């Protein structure tokens, strides 16, 4: 199982159940309307994830 993390252009960090795509407004979107996503309260987590290299896949071990 994997989840996806992405950072918006404004620096907000998000976690997605499915791979998101970047919209023209700089925010990430999901094609599946029933997929889950949430904003991470602590933006300092995953500093290696930037808007330019998002989204990144995280694999469960």
C-alpha distance matrix in Angstrom:
0.0 3.8 7.1 10.5 13.7 17.1 20.7 23.4 26.8 28.2 25.8 23.7 20.1 17.5 13.8 12.2 9.6 10.5 12.4 15.8 19.1 22.2 25.2 28.8 29.2 26.7 24.1 20.7 20.2 17.8 18.8 17.2 19.5 17.3 14.3 14.1 15.2 17.3 19.7 19.6 23.0 23.3 23.5 24.2 20.6 19.1 22.5 21.4 19.7 22.6 23.4 24.4 21.1 18.7 16.0 13.8 10.2 8.7 6.2 5.7 8.5
3.8 0.0 3.8 6.8 10.1 13.4 17.0 19.8 23.1 24.6 22.2 20.3 16.7 14.2 10.7 9.4 7.6 8.4 9.5 12.9 16.1 18.9 22.1 25.6 25.9 23.3 20.8 17.4 17.4 15.4 17.0 16.0 18.3 16.7 13.2 12.8 13.0 14.9 17.0 16.8 20.4 20.6 20.3 21.0 17.6 15.8 19.2 18.0 16.1 18.9 19.7 20.6 17.5 14.9 12.3 10.1 6.6 5.4 4.4 5.8 9.3
7.1 3.8 0.0 3.8 6.8 10.2 13.7 16.4 19.9 21.2 18.8 16.7 13.1 10.5 7.0 5.9 5.1 6.6 7.7 10.3 13.8 16.3 19.3 22.8 22.7 20.1 17.5 14.2 14.5 12.9 15.1 14.3 16.2 14.9 11.1 10.1 9.6 11.3 13.3 13.3 17.0 17.5 17.1 18.3 15.1 13.6 16.9 16.1 13.8 16.3 16.9 18.4 15.6 12.6 10.0 8.5 5.9 5.3 6.7 8.0 11.8
10.5 6.8 3.8 0.0 3.8 6.7 10.4 13.0 16.3 17.9 15.8 14.0 10.7 8.3 5.7 5.0 6.4 6.5 5.9 7.7 10.8 12.9 16.0 19.4 19.4 16.6 14.2 11.1 12.0 11.2 13.9 14.0 15.9 15.5 11.7 10.8 9.2 10.8 12.0 12.3 16.1 16.4 15.2 16.6 13.8 11.9 14.7 13.7 10.8 13.0 13.2 14.7 12.1 8.9 6.3 5.5 4.5 5.9 8.7 11.0 14.5
13.7 10.1 6.8 3.8 0.0 3.8 7.0 10.1 13.4 14.7 12.2 10.5 7.1 5.6 4.6 6.1 9.0 9.6 8.5 8.8 11.3 12.3 15.4 18.4 17.8 14.7 12.5 10.1 12.1 12.4 15.7 16.2 17.5 17.4 13.7 12.2 9.5 9.8 9.7 9.6 13.2 13.1 11.6 13.0 10.6 8.8 11.3 10.9 7.8 9.9 10.4 12.5 10.4 7.2 5.6 5.4 6.5 7.4 10.9 13.0 16.3
17.1 13.4 10.2 6.7 3.8 0.0 3.8 6.6 9.7 11.4 9.4 8.3 5.9 5.4 6.7 8.0 11.4 11.3 9.3 8.2 9.6 9.5 12.5 15.1 14.4 11.1 9.3 7.6 10.4 11.9 15.3 16.6 17.8 18.4 15.0 13.7 10.6 10.7 9.8 10.2 13.4 13.4 11.0 12.8 11.3 9.6 10.9 10.5 6.8 7.4 7.0 9.5 8.3 4.8 4.4 6.4 8.9 10.7 14.3 16.7 19.9
20.7 17.0 13.7 10.4 7.0 3.8 0.0 3.8 6.6 7.8 5.7 5.4 4.4 6.1 9.0 11.0 14.7 14.8 12.8 11.0 11.6 10.2 12.6 14.5 13.1 9.6 8.4 8.3 11.8 14.1 17.6 19.2 19.9 20.8 17.7 16.1 12.6 11.7 9.6 9.8 12.3 12.0 8.9 10.9 10.6 9.5 9.6 10.1 6.6 5.7 5.0 8.5 8.7 6.3 7.4 9.4 12.4 13.9 17.6 19.8 22.8
23.4 19.8 16.4 13.0 10.1 6.6 3.8 0.0 3.8 5.3 5.3 5.2 6.6 7.8 11.1 12.6 16.3 16.1 14.2 11.4 11.1 8.8 10.2 11.6 9.6 6.3 5.4 6.9 10.5 13.6 17.1 19.0 19.3 20.8 18.2 16.8 13.4 12.5 10.3 11.5 13.5 13.8 10.7 13.3 13.7 13.1 12.8 13.4 10.0 8.0 5.6 9.2 10.6 8.4 9.6 12.5 15.5 17.2 20.9 23.1 26.3
26.8 23.1 19.9 16.3 13.4 9.7 6.6 3.8 0.0 3.8 5.5 7.5 9.6 11.5 14.9 16.3 20.0 19.5 17.2 14.3 13.2 10.1 10.9 11.0 8.9 5.7 7.0 9.5 13.1 16.5 19.7 22.0 22.3 24.2 21.7 20.5 17.1 16.2 13.7 14.6 16.0 16.0 12.5 14.6 15.8 15.0 13.7 14.2 11.4 8.3 5.5 8.4 11.0 10.0 12.0 14.9 18.2 20.2 23.9 26.3 29.3
28.2 24.6 21.2 17.9 14.7 11.4 7.8 5.3 3.8 0.0 3.8 5.8 9.1 11.6 15.3 17.3 21.1 21.2 19.4 16.6 16.1 13.2 13.6 13.7 10.8 8.5 8.8 11.6 15.0 18.3 21.7 23.6 23.4 25.0 22.7 21.0 17.4 15.7 12.6 13.3 13.8 13.9 10.7 13.1 14.9 15.1 13.7 15.2 12.8 10.2 8.4 11.7 14.0 12.9 14.6 17.1 20.2 21.6 25.4 27.3 30.4
25.8 22.2 18.8 15.8 12.2 9.4 5.7 5.3 5.5 3.8 0.0 3.8 6.3 9.6 13.1 15.7 19.5 20.0 18.3 16.1 16.2 13.9 15.3 16.1 13.6 10.6 10.3 12.0 15.6 18.5 22.0 23.6 23.7 24.8 22.0 20.0 16.2 14.3 11.0 10.8 11.5 10.9 7.3 9.4 11.2 11.3 10.0 11.9 9.7 7.7 7.3 10.9 12.4 11.2 12.9 14.7 17.8 18.7 22.5 24.4 27.2
23.7 20.3 16.7 14.0 10.5 8.3 5.4 5.2 7.5 5.8 3.8 0.0 3.8 6.6 10.3 13.0 16.8 17.7 16.7 14.5 15.3 13.7 14.9 16.4 13.8 11.2 9.5 10.7 13.7 16.3 20.0 21.1 20.8 21.7 19.0 16.7 12.9 10.6 7.3 7.5 8.6 9.0 6.2 9.5 10.5 11.3 11.2 13.2 10.6 9.7 9.2 13.0 13.8 11.7 12.5 14.3 16.8 17.5 21.1 22.5 25.6
20.1 16.7 13.1 10.7 7.1 5.9 4.4 6.6 9.6 9.1 6.3 3.8 0.0 3.8 7.0 10.2 13.8 15.1 14.2 12.8 14.3 13.5 15.6 17.7 15.7 12.7 10.7 10.4 13.3 15.1 18.9 19.6 19.7 20.1 16.9 14.5 10.8 8.8 6.0 5.5 7.9 8.0 5.7 8.6 8.1 8.5 9.6 11.3 8.6 9.0 9.3 12.8 12.6 10.0 10.2 11.3 13.4 13.8 17.3 18.7 21.8
17.5 14.2 10.5 8.3 5.6 5.4 6.1 7.8 11.5 11.6 9.6 6.6 3.8 0.0 3.8 6.6 10.3 11.7 11.4 10.1 12.4 12.4 14.5 17.2 15.6 13.0 10.1 8.8 10.8 11.9 15.7 16.0 16.1 16.3 13.1 10.7 7.0 5.7 4.4 5.6 9.0 10.2 9.0 11.8 10.5 10.7 12.6 13.7 10.5 11.3 11.0 14.3 13.5 10.2 9.4 10.7 12.0 12.5 15.7 17.0 20.4
13.8 10.7 7.0 5.7 4.6 6.7 9.0 11.1 14.9 15.3 13.1 10.3 7.0 3.8 0.0 3.8 7.0 9.1 9.7 9.6 12.7 13.8 16.2 19.4 18.3 15.8 12.7 10.4 11.5 11.5 14.9 14.6 15.1 14.5 11.0 8.5 5.5 5.4 6.4 7.0 10.8 12.0 11.4 13.7 11.4 11.2 14.0 14.6 11.6 13.3 13.4 16.1 14.6 11.1 9.4 9.8 9.8 9.8 12.6 13.6 17.1
12.2 9.4 5.9 5.0 6.1 8.0 11.0 12.6 16.3 17.3 15.7 13.0 10.2 6.6 3.8 0.0 3.8 5.5 6.7 7.1 10.7 12.7 15.0 18.6 18.1 15.9 12.7 9.6 9.6 8.5 11.5 11.0 12.0 11.4 7.7 6.2 4.3 6.8 9.0 10.6 14.3 15.7 15.1 17.4 15.1 14.4 17.1 17.0 13.8 15.3 14.8 17.1 15.4 11.7 9.3 10.1 9.4 10.2 12.4 13.6 17.4
9.6 7.6 5.1 6.4 9.0 11.4 14.7 16.3 20.0 21.1 19.5 16.8 13.8 10.3 7.0 3.8 0.0 3.8 7.0 8.7 12.5 15.2 17.5 21.2 21.0 19.2 16.0 12.6 11.6 9.3 11.4 9.8 11.2 9.8 6.0 5.4 6.1 9.2 12.1 13.6 17.2 18.7 18.4 20.5 17.8 17.0 20.0 19.7 16.8 18.6 18.1 20.0 18.0 14.4 11.7 11.8 10.0 10.4 11.5 12.3 16.1
10.5 8.4 6.6 6.5 9.6 11.3 14.8 16.1 19.5 21.2 20.0 17.7 15.1 11.7 9.1 5.5 3.8 0.0 3.8 6.2 9.7 13.0 15.4 19.1 19.6 17.9 15.0 11.3 10.0 7.3 8.7 8.0 10.5 10.0 6.5 7.8 8.4 11.8 14.3 16.0 19.7 21.1 20.2 22.2 19.7 18.3 20.9 20.0 16.9 18.2 17.3 18.7 16.6 13.2 10.4 11.0 9.5 11.1 12.3 13.9 17.6
12.4 9.5 7.7 5.9 8.5 9.3 12.8 14.2 17.2 19.4 18.3 16.7 14.2 11.4 9.7 6.7 7.0 3.8 0.0 3.8 6.8 10.1 13.0 16.6 17.5 15.4 13.2 9.4 8.9 7.2 8.8 9.7 12.5 12.9 9.7 10.8 10.3 13.2 14.9 16.5 20.2 21.1 19.6 21.4 19.1 17.1 19.3 18.0 14.6 15.6 14.5 15.4 13.4 10.1 7.3 8.6 7.9 10.7 12.5 15.1 18.6
15.8 12.9 10.3 7.7 8.8 8.2 11.0 11.4 14.3 16.6 16.1 14.5 12.8 10.1 9.6 7.1 8.7 6.2 3.8 0.0 3.8 6.8 9.4 13.1 13.7 11.9 9.5 5.8 5.3 4.8 7.4 9.3 11.4 12.8 10.0 10.9 9.7 12.2 13.4 15.6 19.1 20.2 18.4 20.7 19.0 17.3 19.0 18.0 14.3 14.5 12.6 13.8 12.7 9.2 7.1 9.8 10.4 13.3 15.7 18.1 21.7
19.1 16.1 13.8 10.8 11.3 9.6 11.6 11.1 13.2 16.1 16.2 15.3 14.3 12.4 12.7 10.7 12.5 9.7 6.8 3.8 0.0 3.8 6.4 9.9 11.4 9.8 8.4 5.4 5.4 6.5 8.2 11.2 13.3 15.4 13.1 14.3 12.9 15.1 15.8 18.0 21.2 22.2 19.9 22.1 20.9 19.0 20.0 18.7 15.0 14.3 11.7 12.4 12.0 9.1 7.9 11.3 12.7 16.0 18.5 21.3 24.8
22.2 18.9 16.3 12.9 12.3 9.5 10.2 8.8 10.1 13.2 13.9 13.7 13.5 12.4 13.8 12.7 15.2 13.0 10.1 6.8 3.8 0.0 3.8 6.8 8.0 6.2 5.8 4.4 6.2 9.0 11.0 14.1 15.6 18.0 15.8 16.5 14.4 15.9 15.7 17.8 20.7 21.5 18.8 21.1 20.5 18.7 19.0 18.0 14.4 12.7 9.5 10.3 11.0 8.7 8.7 12.4 14.7 17.9 20.9 23.7 27.1
25.2 22.1 19.3 16.0 15.4 12.5 12.6 10.2 10.9 13.6 15.3 14.9 15.6 14.5 16.2 15.0 17.5 15.4 13.0 9.4 6.4 3.8 0.0 3.8 5.4 5.5 5.5 5.8 6.5 9.7 11.2 14.6 15.4 18.4 16.9 17.7 15.8 17.2 16.9 19.5 22.1 23.3 20.6 23.3 23.1 21.7 21.8 21.2 17.6 15.5 12.0 13.0 14.4 12.2 12.4 16.1 18.3 21.4 24.3 27.0 30.5
28.8 25.6 22.8 19.4 18.4 15.1 14.5 11.6 11.0 13.7 16.1 16.4 17.7 17.2 19.4 18.6 21.2 19.1 16.6 13.1 9.9 6.8 3.8 0.0 3.8 5.5 7.4 9.1 10.1 13.4 14.7 18.1 18.7 21.9 20.6 21.3 19.3 20.2 19.5 22.0 24.1 25.2 22.3 24.8 25.1 23.8 23.3 22.7 19.3 16.7 12.9 13.5 15.8 14.3 15.1 18.9 21.4 24.5 27.6 30.4 33.8
29.2 25.9 22.7 19.4 17.8 14.4 13.1 9.6 8.9 10.8 13.6 13.8 15.7 15.6 18.3 18.1 21.0 19.6 17.5 13.7 11.4 8.0 5.4 3.8 0.0 3.8 5.6 8.6 10.2 13.9 15.8 18.8 18.8 21.7 20.4 20.5 18.1 18.4 17.2 19.8 21.5 22.7 19.9 22.7 23.4 22.5 22.0 22.0 18.7 15.9 12.3 13.8 16.3 14.6 15.5 19.2 21.9 24.6 27.9 30.4 33.8
26.7 23.3 20.1 16.6 14.7 11.1 9.6 6.3 5.7 8.5 10.6 11.2 12.7 13.0 15.8 15.9 19.2 17.9 15.4 11.9 9.8 6.2 5.5 5.5 3.8 0.0 3.8 6.7 9.6 13.3 15.8 18.6 19.0 21.6 19.6 19.4 16.6 16.8 15.3 17.3 19.3 20.0 17.0 19.5 20.0 18.9 18.3 18.2 14.9 12.1 8.4 10.2 12.6 11.0 12.2 15.8 18.8 21.4 24.9 27.4 30.8
24.1 20.8 17.5 14.2 12.5 9.3 8.4 5.4 7.0 8.8 10.3 9.5 10.7 10.1 12.7 12.7 16.0 15.0 13.2 9.5 8.4 5.8 5.5 7.4 5.6 3.8 0.0 3.8 6.6 10.3 13.3 15.7 15.8 18.1 16.1 15.7 12.9 13.2 12.1 14.6 16.8 18.1 15.5 18.4 18.5 17.8 17.9 18.1 14.5 12.5 9.3 11.8 13.3 10.7 11.1 14.6 17.1 19.5 22.8 25.1 28.6
20.7 17.4 14.2 11.1 10.1 7.6 8.3 6.9 9.5 11.6 12.0 10.7 10.4 8.8 10.4 9.6 12.6 11.3 9.4 5.8 5.4 4.4 5.8 9.1 8.6 6.7 3.8 0.0 3.8 7.1 10.3 12.5 13.2 15.3 13.0 12.9 10.5 11.7 11.5 14.0 16.9 18.2 15.9 18.7 18.0 17.0 17.8 17.5 13.7 12.6 9.8 12.0 12.4 9.2 8.6 12.2 14.1 16.6 19.7 22.0 25.6
20.2 17.4 14.5 12.0 12.1 10.4 11.8 10.5 13.1 15.0 15.6 13.7 13.3 10.8 11.5 9.6 11.6 10.0 8.9 5.3 5.4 6.2 6.5 10.1 10.2 9.6 6.6 3.8 0.0 3.8 6.8 9.1 9.7 12.2 10.5 11.3 9.8 12.0 12.8 15.9 18.8 20.7 18.8 21.8 20.8 19.8 21.1 20.8 17.0 16.2 13.5 15.4 15.5 12.1 10.9 14.2 15.3 17.8 20.4 22.5 26.2
17.8 15.4 12.9 11.2 12.4 11.9 14.1 13.6 16.5 18.3 18.5 16.3 15.1 11.9 11.5 8.5 9.3 7.3 7.2 4.8 6.5 9.0 9.7 13.4 13.9 13.3 10.3 7.1 3.8 0.0 3.8 5.5 6.9 9.1 7.4 9.1 9.0 12.0 13.9 16.9 20.1 22.1 20.7 23.5 22.0 21.0 22.7 22.2 18.5 18.4 16.2 17.8 17.2 13.7 11.8 14.4 14.6 16.9 18.9 20.8 24.5
18.8 17.0 15.1 13.9 15.7 15.3 17.6 17.1 19.7 21.7 22.0 20.0 18.9 15.7 14.9 11.5 11.4 8.7 8.8 7.4 8.2 11.0 11.2 14.7 15.8 15.8 13.3 10.3 6.8 3.8 0.0 3.8 6.3 9.0 8.4 11.3 12.1 15.4 17.6 20.6 23.8 25.8 24.5 27.2 25.6 24.4 26.2 25.4 21.7 21.6 19.2 20.4 19.7 16.5 14.4 16.9 16.7 19.2 20.8 22.7 26.3
17.2 16.0 14.3 14.0 16.2 16.6 19.2 19.0 22.0 23.6 23.6 21.1 19.6 16.0 14.6 11.0 9.8 8.0 9.7 9.3 11.2 14.1 14.6 18.1 18.8 18.6 15.7 12.5 9.1 5.5 3.8 0.0 3.8 5.4 5.5 9.0 10.9 14.6 17.4 20.3 23.5 25.8 25.0 27.8 25.9 24.9 27.2 26.6 23.1 23.5 21.5 23.0 22.0 18.5 16.1 18.0 17.2 19.1 20.1 21.4 25.1
19.5 18.3 16.2 15.9 17.5 17.8 19.9 19.3 22.3 23.4 23.7 20.8 19.7 16.1 15.1 12.0 11.2 10.5 12.5 11.4 13.3 15.6 15.4 18.7 18.8 19.0 15.8 13.2 9.7 6.9 6.3 3.8 0.0 3.8 5.6 8.4 10.4 13.7 16.5 19.8 22.7 25.4 24.8 28.0 26.3 25.9 28.2 28.1 24.5 24.7 22.7 24.6 24.0 20.3 18.2 20.3 19.6 21.2 22.4 23.3 27.0
17.3 16.7 14.9 15.5 17.4 18.4 20.8 20.8 24.2 25.0 24.8 21.7 20.1 16.3 14.5 11.4 9.8 10.0 12.9 12.8 15.4 18.0 18.4 21.9 21.7 21.6 18.1 15.3 12.2 9.1 9.0 5.4 3.8 0.0 3.8 6.5 9.7 13.0 16.4 19.3 22.2 24.9 24.9 27.8 25.8 25.6 28.3 28.3 24.9 25.7 24.1 26.2 25.1 21.4 19.0 20.4 19.2 20.1 20.9 21.3 24.9
14.3 13.2 11.1 11.7 13.7 15.0 17.7 18.2 21.7 22.7 22.0 19.0 16.9 13.1 11.0 7.7 6.0 6.5 9.7 10.0 13.1 15.8 16.9 20.6 20.4 19.6 16.1 13.0 10.5 7.4 8.4 5.5 5.6 3.8 0.0 3.8 6.7 10.4 13.8 16.4 19.6 22.0 21.8 24.5 22.4 22.0 24.7 24.6 21.3 22.4 21.1 23.1 21.8 18.0 15.5 16.7 15.5 16.3 17.3 17.9 21.6
14.1 12.8 10.1 10.8 12.2 13.7 16.1 16.8 20.5 21.0 20.0 16.7 14.5 10.7 8.5 6.2 5.4 7.8 10.8 10.9 14.3 16.5 17.7 21.3 20.5 19.4 15.7 12.9 11.3 9.1 11.3 9.0 8.4 6.5 3.8 0.0 3.8 7.1 10.7 13.1 16.2 18.7 18.9 21.7 19.6 19.7 22.5 22.9 19.8 21.0 20.1 22.6 21.3 17.5 15.2 16.1 15.0 15.2 16.5 16.7 20.4
15.2 13.0 9.6 9.2 9.5 10.6 12.6 13.4 17.1 17.4 16.2 12.9 10.8 7.0 5.5 4.3 6.1 8.4 10.3 9.7 12.9 14.4 15.8 19.3 18.1 16.6 12.9 10.5 9.8 9.0 12.1 10.9 10.4 9.7 6.7 3.8 0.0 3.8 7.1 9.7 12.9 15.3 15.3 18.2 16.4 16.6 19.2 19.9 16.7 17.7 16.9 19.7 18.6 14.8 12.9 14.1 13.7 14.0 16.1 16.6 20.3
17.3 14.9 11.3 10.8 9.8 10.7 11.7 12.5 16.2 15.7 14.3 10.6 8.8 5.7 5.4 6.8 9.2 11.8 13.2 12.2 15.1 15.9 17.2 20.2 18.4 16.8 13.2 11.7 12.0 12.0 15.4 14.6 13.7 13.0 10.4 7.1 3.8 0.0 3.8 6.4 9.2 12.0 12.3 15.5 14.0 15.0 17.5 18.9 15.9 17.0 16.5 19.7 19.0 15.4 14.0 15.0 15.1 14.9 17.3 17.6 21.1
19.7 17.0 13.3 12.0 9.7 9.8 9.6 10.3 13.7 12.6 11.0 7.3 6.0 4.4 6.4 9.0 12.1 14.3 14.9 13.4 15.8 15.7 16.9 19.5 17.2 15.3 12.1 11.5 12.8 13.9 17.6 17.4 16.5 16.4 13.8 10.7 7.1 3.8 0.0 3.8 6.3 9.0 9.0 12.5 11.7 13.1 15.0 16.9 14.2 14.8 14.5 18.1 17.7 14.5 13.8 15.0 15.9 15.8 18.7 19.2 22.5
19.6 16.8 13.3 12.3 9.6 10.2 9.8 11.5 14.6 13.3 10.8 7.5 5.5 5.6 7.0 10.6 13.6 16.0 16.5 15.6 18.0 17.8 19.5 22.0 19.8 17.3 14.6 14.0 15.9 16.9 20.6 20.3 19.8 19.3 16.4 13.1 9.7 6.4 3.8 0.0 3.8 5.6 6.4 9.3 8.4 10.5 12.5 14.9 12.8 14.1 14.7 18.2 17.6 14.8 14.3 14.7 15.6 14.7 17.7 18.0 20.9
23.0 20.4 17.0 16.1 13.2 13.4 12.3 13.5 16.0 13.8 11.5 8.6 7.9 9.0 10.8 14.3 17.2 19.7 20.2 19.1 21.2 20.7 22.1 24.1 21.5 19.3 16.8 16.9 18.8 20.1 23.8 23.5 22.7 22.2 19.6 16.2 12.9 9.2 6.3 3.8 0.0 3.8 6.1 9.0 9.2 12.2 13.7 16.7 15.2 16.1 16.9 20.5 20.2 17.8 17.7 18.1 19.2 18.1 21.0 21.0 23.6
23.3 20.6 17.5 16.4 13.1 13.4 12.0 13.8 16.0 13.9 10.9 9.0 8.0 10.2 12.0 15.7 18.7 21.1 21.1 20.2 22.2 21.5 23.3 25.2 22.7 20.0 18.1 18.2 20.7 22.1 25.8 25.8 25.4 24.9 22.0 18.7 15.3 12.0 9.0 5.6 3.8 0.0 3.8 5.5 6.2 9.6 10.8 14.1 13.3 14.5 16.1 19.4 19.1 17.2 17.5 17.3 18.7 17.4 20.4 20.6 22.8
23.5 20.3 17.1 15.2 11.6 11.0 8.9 10.7 12.5 10.7 7.3 6.2 5.7 9.0 11.4 15.1 18.4 20.2 19.6 18.4 19.9 18.8 20.6 22.3 19.9 17.0 15.5 15.9 18.8 20.7 24.5 25.0 24.8 24.9 21.8 18.9 15.3 12.3 9.0 6.4 6.1 3.8 0.0 3.8 5.5 7.9 8.1 11.4 10.4 11.0 12.5 15.9 15.8 14.2 15.0 15.3 17.3 16.7 20.1 20.9 23.3
24.2 21.0 18.3 16.6 13.0 12.8 10.9 13.3 14.6 13.1 9.4 9.5 8.6 11.8 13.7 17.4 20.5 22.2 21.4 20.7 22.1 21.1 23.3 24.8 22.7 19.5 18.4 18.7 21.8 23.5 27.2 27.8 28.0 27.8 24.5 21.7 18.2 15.5 12.5 9.3 9.0 5.5 3.8 0.0 3.8 6.5 6.0 9.7 10.0 11.2 13.7 16.4 16.1 15.2 16.2 15.7 17.7 16.8 20.0 20.8 22.7
20.6 17.6 15.1 13.8 10.6 11.3 10.6 13.7 15.8 14.9 11.2 10.5 8.1 10.5 11.4 15.1 17.8 19.7 19.1 19.0 20.9 20.5 23.1 25.1 23.4 20.0 18.5 18.0 20.8 22.0 25.6 25.9 26.3 25.8 22.4 19.6 16.4 14.0 11.7 8.4 9.2 6.2 5.5 3.8 0.0 3.8 5.7 8.7 8.8 11.2 13.8 16.4 15.2 14.0 14.4 13.3 14.7 13.3 16.4 17.1 18.9
19.1 15.8 13.6 11.9 8.8 9.6 9.5 13.1 15.0 15.1 11.3 11.3 8.5 10.7 11.2 14.4 17.0 18.3 17.1 17.3 19.0 18.7 21.7 23.8 22.5 18.9 17.8 17.0 19.8 21.0 24.4 24.9 25.9 25.6 22.0 19.7 16.6 15.0 13.1 10.5 12.2 9.6 7.9 6.5 3.8 0.0 3.8 5.3 5.7 8.7 11.8 13.8 12.0 11.2 11.8 10.2 12.0 11.0 14.2 15.7 17.5
22.5 19.2 16.9 14.7 11.3 10.9 9.6 12.8 13.7 13.7 10.0 11.2 9.6 12.6 14.0 17.1 20.0 20.9 19.3 19.0 20.0 19.0 21.8 23.3 22.0 18.3 17.9 17.8 21.1 22.7 26.2 27.2 28.2 28.3 24.7 22.5 19.2 17.5 15.0 12.5 13.7 10.8 8.1 6.0 5.7 3.8 0.0 3.8 5.4 7.2 10.7 12.4 11.4 11.6 13.0 12.0 14.5 14.1 17.5 19.2 21.0
21.4 18.0 16.1 13.7 10.9 10.5 10.1 13.4 14.2 15.2 11.9 13.2 11.3 13.7 14.6 17.0 19.7 20.0 18.0 18.0 18.7 18.0 21.2 22.7 22.0 18.2 18.1 17.5 20.8 22.2 25.4 26.6 28.1 28.3 24.6 22.9 19.9 18.9 16.9 14.9 16.7 14.1 11.4 9.7 8.7 5.3 3.8 0.0 3.8 6.2 10.0 10.6 8.8 9.8 11.3 9.8 12.5 12.7 16.0 18.3 19.9
19.7 16.1 13.8 10.8 7.8 6.8 6.6 10.0 11.4 12.8 9.7 10.6 8.6 10.5 11.6 13.8 16.8 16.9 14.6 14.3 15.0 14.4 17.6 19.3 18.7 14.9 14.5 13.7 17.0 18.5 21.7 23.1 24.5 24.9 21.3 19.8 16.7 15.9 14.2 12.8 15.2 13.3 10.4 10.0 8.8 5.7 5.4 3.8 0.0 3.8 7.0 8.2 6.4 6.3 7.8 7.2 10.4 11.3 15.0 17.5 19.7
22.6 18.9 16.3 13.0 9.9 7.4 5.7 8.0 8.3 10.2 7.7 9.7 9.0 11.3 13.3 15.3 18.6 18.2 15.6 14.5 14.3 12.7 15.5 16.7 15.9 12.1 12.5 12.6 16.2 18.4 21.6 23.5 24.7 25.7 22.4 21.0 17.7 17.0 14.8 14.1 16.1 14.5 11.0 11.2 11.2 8.7 7.2 6.2 3.8 0.0 3.8 5.3 5.4 6.0 8.5 9.4 13.0 14.6 18.3 21.0 23.4
23.4 19.7 16.9 13.2 10.4 7.0 5.0 5.6 5.5 8.4 7.3 9.2 9.3 11.0 13.4 14.8 18.1 17.3 14.5 12.6 11.7 9.5 12.0 12.9 12.3 8.4 9.3 9.8 13.5 16.2 19.2 21.5 22.7 24.1 21.1 20.1 16.9 16.5 14.5 14.7 16.9 16.1 12.5 13.7 13.8 11.8 10.7 10.0 7.0 3.8 0.0 3.8 5.6 5.3 8.0 10.3 13.9 16.1 19.8 22.6 25.4
24.4 20.6 18.4 14.7 12.5 9.5 8.5 9.2 8.4 11.7 10.9 13.0 12.8 14.3 16.1 17.1 20.0 18.7 15.4 13.8 12.4 10.3 13.0 13.5 13.8 10.2 11.8 12.0 15.4 17.8 20.4 23.0 24.6 26.2 23.1 22.6 19.7 19.7 18.1 18.2 20.5 19.4 15.9 16.4 16.4 13.8 12.4 10.6 8.2 5.3 3.8 0.0 3.8 5.8 8.7 10.7 14.4 17.0 20.5 23.7 26.2
21.1 17.5 15.6 12.1 10.4 8.3 8.7 10.6 11.0 14.0 12.4 13.8 12.6 13.5 14.6 15.4 18.0 16.6 13.4 12.7 12.0 11.0 14.4 15.8 16.3 12.6 13.3 12.4 15.5 17.2 19.7 22.0 24.0 25.1 21.8 21.3 18.6 19.0 17.7 17.6 20.2 19.1 15.8 16.1 15.2 12.0 11.4 8.8 6.4 5.4 5.6 3.8 0.0 3.8 6.4 7.4 11.0 13.7 17.0 20.3 22.7
18.7 14.9 12.6 8.9 7.2 4.8 6.3 8.4 10.0 12.9 11.2 11.7 10.0 10.2 11.1 11.7 14.4 13.2 10.1 9.2 9.1 8.7 12.2 14.3 14.6 11.0 10.7 9.2 12.1 13.7 16.5 18.5 20.3 21.4 18.0 17.5 14.8 15.4 14.5 14.8 17.8 17.2 14.2 15.2 14.0 11.2 11.6 9.8 6.3 6.0 5.3 5.8 3.8 0.0 3.0 5.4 9.0 11.7 15.2 18.3 21.2
16.0 12.3 10.0 6.3 5.6 4.4 7.4 9.6 12.0 14.6 12.9 12.5 10.2 9.4 9.4 9.3 11.7 10.4 7.3 7.1 7.9 8.7 12.4 15.1 15.5 12.2 11.1 8.6 10.9 11.8 14.4 16.1 18.2 19.0 15.5 15.2 12.9 14.0 13.8 14.3 17.7 17.5 15.0 16.2 14.4 11.8 13.0 11.3 7.8 8.5 8.0 8.7 6.4 3.0 0.0 3.8 6.7 9.8 13.1 16.2 19.2
13.8 10.1 8.5 5.5 5.4 6.4 9.4 12.5 14.9 17.1 14.7 14.3 11.3 10.7 9.8 10.1 11.8 11.0 8.6 9.8 11.3 12.4 16.1 18.9 19.2 15.8 14.6 12.2 14.2 14.4 16.9 18.0 20.3 20.4 16.7 16.1 14.1 15.0 15.0 14.7 18.1 17.3 15.3 15.7 13.3 10.2 12.0 9.8 7.2 9.4 10.3 10.7 7.4 5.4 3.8 0.0 3.8 6.6 9.9 13.2 15.9
10.2 6.6 5.9 4.5 6.5 8.9 12.4 15.5 18.2 20.2 17.8 16.8 13.4 12.0 9.8 9.4 10.0 9.5 7.9 10.4 12.7 14.7 18.3 21.4 21.9 18.8 17.1 14.1 15.3 14.6 16.7 17.2 19.6 19.2 15.5 15.0 13.7 15.1 15.9 15.6 19.2 18.7 17.3 17.7 14.7 12.0 14.5 12.5 10.4 13.0 13.9 14.4 11.0 9.0 6.7 3.8 0.0 3.8 6.5 9.9 12.8
8.7 5.4 5.3 5.9 7.4 10.7 13.9 17.2 20.2 21.6 18.7 17.5 13.8 12.5 9.8 10.2 10.4 11.1 10.7 13.3 16.0 17.9 21.4 24.5 24.6 21.4 19.5 16.6 17.8 16.9 19.2 19.1 21.2 20.1 16.3 15.2 14.0 14.9 15.8 14.7 18.1 17.4 16.7 16.8 13.3 11.0 14.1 12.7 11.3 14.6 16.1 17.0 13.7 11.7 9.8 6.6 3.8 0.0 3.8 6.6 9.5
6.2 4.4 6.7 8.7 10.9 14.3 17.6 20.9 23.9 25.4 22.5 21.1 17.3 15.7 12.6 12.4 11.5 12.3 12.5 15.7 18.5 20.9 24.3 27.6 27.9 24.9 22.8 19.7 20.4 18.9 20.8 20.1 22.4 20.9 17.3 16.5 16.1 17.3 18.7 17.7 21.0 20.4 20.1 20.0 16.4 14.2 17.5 16.0 15.0 18.3 19.8 20.5 17.0 15.2 13.1 9.9 6.5 3.8 0.0 3.8 6.4
5.7 5.8 8.0 11.0 13.0 16.7 19.8 23.1 26.3 27.3 24.4 22.5 18.7 17.0 13.6 13.6 12.3 13.9 15.1 18.1 21.3 23.7 27.0 30.4 30.4 27.4 25.1 22.0 22.5 20.8 22.7 21.4 23.3 21.3 17.9 16.7 16.6 17.6 19.2 18.0 21.0 20.6 20.9 20.8 17.1 15.7 19.2 18.3 17.5 21.0 22.6 23.7 20.3 18.3 16.2 13.2 9.9 6.6 3.8 0.0 3.8
8.5 9.3 11.8 14.5 16.3 19.9 22.8 26.3 29.3 30.4 27.2 25.6 21.8 20.4 17.1 17.4 16.1 17.6 18.6 21.7 24.8 27.1 30.5 33.8 33.8 30.8 28.6 25.6 26.2 24.5 26.3 25.1 27.0 24.9 21.6 20.4 20.3 21.1 22.5 20.9 23.6 22.8 23.3 22.7 18.9 17.5 21.0 19.9 19.7 23.4 25.4 26.2 22.7 21.2 19.2 15.9 12.8 9.5 6.4 3.8 0.0
